[in-house]
Amino acid sequence: CEIAFYKNQMELAKHHAHNAILTAREKKQYLIESVAEQYLLRIASQEGNYPLVKEILKRLRIHLNNPDFWCRQLFYDIYTGYFYAKIGLPEMVPPWLAADEKAETSEIRIPTRELIINVTYHIACKNFNQALIVLAASYPREPQERFLFGELTLTLLFAVAKVKTGDAPGAVSAFEKAYKMSFDGVFEMFFIGLGKNLHPLVVAASSEPGCYIPGEWLKMIDRKASIYAKKANIILNSVKKEKNIKDAVSLSDREHEVLNDLYHGLSRDEIAENRYLSVNTVKKILQSIYIKLNANNNVDTIRIAIEKKLVG
């Protein structure tokens, strides 16, 4: 099921998942059953099928009432946390998966799945520098902790964070590494699953002379990721509507950069120099931020941004 999923062979993946669930129930292998269900959840999300997403989430919750499934809460948090981070609702990720108190230390010794969710959470929050800090602190990991699919996922998340922080060469290098790890694009769902975050990588790779990744593959995977992003947005809007979640403040990447500079104490002139912008452009960006945050001045902006967890 897992291999078919990452090859983007969804009908085959569903077939194996359903078979795995039936066999696991007979043998009372609850973990295997829940693993198969979370792949069905990811497929339903990719298809934009919200009624099925609801049904699978309900089935995952049922496991919480099974005392014989000893790690039920752990895996429920992992599967739902990853789901919410991926569709763009990081505020619904369980707090213990979002926290990274160890990020400032020399090492992070947490399981790869939890690490992936934590980094995905930061990317969903547009905390790209924090994502890089967490990733840097997680290495080196022991060989037994470094399975192919986990390493491929983390390499792509690293590439996304790099391109979002303006390091195009570093992003392309990681992107090429991920492409090679995927057996030259055979496991394409890793790339498609990045959704709208894939496009900046495609642009950077297409502009890089001598890039290892073929141009035709880049165009193909960019189209598929765009379709995936639209389907994921259907799920996002459906969850928001059902749970009555109001839209969070939506800032552009440039507005996030200027806001972070402001939070770190830079003046308008310093922000302009740091971001290679004119002072007038910085003023216009700040004015846009004031409007979106309903703020009156810089101090007010920083206070509201901290409250809404837009900085930090």
Sequence and secondary structure as in RCSB ss.txt:
>XXXX:A:sequence
CEIAFYKNQMELAKHHAHNAILTAREKKQYLIESVAEQYLLRIASQEGNYPLVKEILKRLRIHLNNPDFWCRQLF
YDIYTGYFYAKIGLPEMVPPWLAADEKAETSEIRIPTRELIINVTYHIACKNFNQALIVLAASYPREPQERFLFG
ELTLTLLFAVAKVKTGDAPGAVSAFEKAYKMSFDGVFEMFFIGLGKNLHPLVVAASSEPGCYIPGEWLKMIDRKA
SIYAKKANIILNSVKKEKNIKDAVSLSDREHEVLNDLYHGLSRDEIAENRYLSVNTVKKILQSIYIKLNANNNVD
TIRIAIEKKLVG
>XXXX:A:secstr
 HHHHHTT HHHHHHHHHHHHHHHHHHT HHHHHHHHHHHHHHHHHTT HHHHHHHHHHHHHGGG TT TTHHHH
HHHHHHHHHHHHT GGGS HHHH  GGGGSS     HHHHHHHHHHHHHTT HHHHHHHHHHT S  GGG  HHH
HHHHHHHHHHHHHHTT HHHHHHHHHHHHHHTTTTTSTHHHHTTGGGHHHHHHHHHHSTT SS HHHHHHHHHHH
HHHHHHHHHHHHHHHHHHT        HHHHHHHHHHHTT  HHHHHHHHT  HHHHHHHHHHHHHHHT SSHHH
HHHHHHHTTS  
